[in-house]
């Protein structure tokens, strides 16, 4: 085997069995990550494994690693994944299996044959003679050959499910999508309408003596895997485009073949009644006579079938099974006749057929004795297999992993490092009534490095990456009030007071006197773990209260008390008799447990801009970086917080304060020192750090 993989015995490929791969991934997930995360991570891994596009797979893998590598709960698993799977993704990812016979993704066939060899032919006995083994293998080959001939002759073979599904999808394609390029080449338009594939016709008949990949449907008679090749992304040799072209080319050859026609059927002694060939009619009179004869025979058969159905033996189990089988066969016959008669029509309304009886893949057929013996204890029900993943869920997983990759590189580490201050709780920024520490700013970052997150959680056990402190909430809403004069920002402390039934009318009257406000923003965190926001829309008639909860949950008792008390305070503030219009804003539900603060910021921003209706922010992680720069501005640009020097000329304040004749001024937000002569003219009552690139020395 090693000689084959290194190229000494030709070009061989080493690929991993998909079933064993998924089992190993899930087994190691359970041993490395918490149980509540196993299902979500396994879903993402399963989508990655089945992805057919190489570029999309690589982006999804990078997004998967970026999503979990900085988490303490999943860090060890990511290290295991990188060591054992990332370095050899060509062996297990489905996107790299674009070579002949790559659709064989499991070792189940080999294991089944080995099991059959040991149990049936060797009878669990040890064999030490090579000649005996060769004779046994020859016996197996002869038994398989006889079984296949019997299937063809008697008609007991079954249609592979993957070929049948592709055949059904091919019947929905339009004839106009096919275009002949030359004698053996055709172009066909993809179902999406964006791409065009080409199909090459190699053989009129299968050249292989042993071909078992074939379609046995009437519309695709004699179609096998050796006759065509298609350039589409489907690795199966009988894709839906091949089915469509073959059915289109053989539509005029009206012949009916029994279900088990092998590619080498001409060499097999089949009975004449198994194949019915309808010859071409020479004239109209002969065609009419043949049609009348066939119609009469069909009416006789239908009459016999009607008599059988109307018989009195309605309780017979055999009759019920026969009627169910007849209904299934006649429905399929009608569908085939409709397709055969649609030579010139563009579309055929094909009614989808459902199987009459359904069995699980691993369910054993019941014997006649087990059906009669009702007194026996029924066997225990086996746990059904998990249903396949829907296309909508798969697309959501792909979009999530790609968005993580897109945002992880652009929003990481936009806050100052931990070495910026001696203690994480030291105040580094002051804005109005809010004092903000570096720990508060770190809550804006969702994807913190592991060591930084551990230090922050050690300093404050309530710290959670991405969950915002009240100082950040109030500071950002104050920035919106400064940016939009028609907005009034109210501290979250007032929401806590109102939820306890305490009035804030005097505060509102003082804030609203001699000013014209259109929107009042009131953030609230009543449970201590979740933020929501109330926007009082004074610009609407009648005036309304808009309540936005990112989790889209029901109103709690505290929220109802808050809304009631706020209505009462507004009645007193505006001297109105009623204030009953409360609007509960409906939007996409928050899918995590930390982005509620960022969601109410996006809502407040759109209310300040008077953007209606509200739309959820699509890139919430990039929006966090925008929040940081809105609050901080040009502050905190020095190396450490204790640096006392002019950022323009870099002269030290403590050394030159006594001898320097220039006047010094400090930033009102971060206490950074500057020379007045370096910053130039100062506008406004308070000085804040300017943009250094706009200063001329």
LINMO-V230284 format. One record per helix or strand of 3 or more residues. SS is the DSSP state (H for helix, E for strand). FROM is the first residue (numbers start at 1). TO is the last residue. Records with the same first field share a line. If there is no record, write none. Layout:
# LINMO-V230284
SS: FROM-TO + FROM-TO
This chain:
# LINMO-V230284
H: 2-6 + 18-32 + 35-50 + 54-68 + 75-84 + 86-91 + 94-96 + 108-121 + 130-155 + 161-170 + 175-177 + 218-220 + 240-249 + 265-267 + 272-274 + 284-309 + 317-341 + 368-372 + 391-411 + 418-420 + 438-442 + 450-459 + 470-483 + 492-499 + 505-512 + 557-574 + 596-609 + 620-632 + 653-656 + 676-679 + 692-694
E: 178-180 + 185-189 + 196-201 + 228-230 + 255-257 + 275-277 + 427-431 + 434-437 + 487-490 + 519-524 + 532-537 + 544-549 + 582-584 + 664-666 + 673-675
